Amino acid sequence: MSVSPSPVPSASAPASAPSQAPTQADLLDFVRRMAADRELIASLPLDPEGRTWVRLEGPGGSEAWLIGWPPGTGTGWHDHADSVGAFLTAAGELKENSLTARLPADGWRTLELSDGVDRERRLAAGQGRAFGRHHVHEVLNESTERHAVSVHAYYPPLPQIRRYSRVGPVLRLEQVERPEDWQ
């Protein structure tokens, strides 16, 4: 189940858009402030079966989301194309598996990854990170009992998400999704 009402404005968000595009640091600061808003976090409806989300008003025209993660759920391997981003765990714990190698942006369907490109992070409540363009990762709630909640922001708003499958060192591009696919 997903919930996607109108964007939720925040009292913590600036009243007017900045004159320049938000940086990774700006996005990380934003997700930190939103994750600290206990009332906002508690307002997210949680579903025991699937992730839930509510769109937020991000800084400087960015796209932002509050996401609920039931136990045992995850995103699968993906990237956010030309968008930079940040996310932070507001409740529970999330695990991020990512690749340290920069992959070609386009023109490939299958890559064999080198040894040593895998990175694992455990992000407890209050912990998060920013990332650059073409960052390939998967995010998981490995808990068997607790929901996790996180806040995410991307700039520019997501033009597409590329989804991948992975078996051992082989990463394969499976699908390219565009915003109209998420409506």
PERA-V670656 format. One record per helix or strand. SS is the DSSP state (H for helix, E for strand). FROM is the first residue (numbers start at 1). LEN is the number of residues. Records with the same first field share a line. If there is no record, write none. Layout:
SS: FROM-LEN / FROM-LEN
This chain:
E: 8-1 / 52-6 / 63-7 / 74-1 / 77-3 / 84-8 / 93-7 / 110-3 / 118-7 / 128-4 / 137-4 / 148-8 / 161-7 / 170-8
H: 24-12 / 38-6 / 59-3 / 179-4
